[in-house]
């Protein structure tokens, strides 16, 4: 989900702390210089940095029998690699989405600014007006072609079921798109990420914005380990994979990504 929504992914050779500069220059503007006049004094943007670390992720051990390894007609290496990669992908996506930054990455839903909270009574619903309020809560400077919505599949389902007083669906684009085309909501693509919260009281149910501002740092390549003897007594072989990674939202205070929250009551 986080990669599909457009987060920037890059790989470094080592796992040393990686500072990424941040800045806030929104309060500063240029000026006109008169002929033969002294140039106006300069201003300095507010600078900071986001430190990306390298948390060690493990797939945990996947045990397979010797009979499976000997008798399987499938490509066992590809099958094992896919299973281990999926395990690493699931836990990383969870942390990149909702991580609390305590010995893990800080998720985009955790650090993003709230763009809109629904009015009282909408603990499990989203007024369609709030979709547009969320869009316009993101500064126009960030509303570029990379912008995406991201939400749980159940939230997409509930939006699809929303109707007006005449029984017409409020999301007409979904009914007219050709098979294979992405979901489009209010002109922006929609990405499914089931690590985003489903609708509930105060739940952060939708994110919107330029998710390229979220940086995913990985270190080197996946390391796969074969445990040939540890489970030999049971005629099994263990496999596990390790991958170091971290993620964080750059310039979070300027709101490149904002979220919608359901009402508390």
Secondary structure, 3 states (H helix, E strand, C coil): CCCCCCCEEEEECCCCCEEEEEEECCCCCCCCCCCCCCCCCCCCCEEEEEEECCEEEECCCEEEEHHHHHHCCCCHHHHHHHHHHHHHHHHHHHHHHHCECCCCCECHHHHCEEEEECCCCCCCCCCHHHHHHHHHHCCCCCCCCCCEEEECHHHHHHHHHCECCCCCECCHHHHHCCCCCCCEECCEEEEECCCCCCCCCCCEEEEEECHHHEEEEEEEEEEEEEECCCCHHHCEEEEEEEEEEEEEECCHHHCCEEEEECCCC
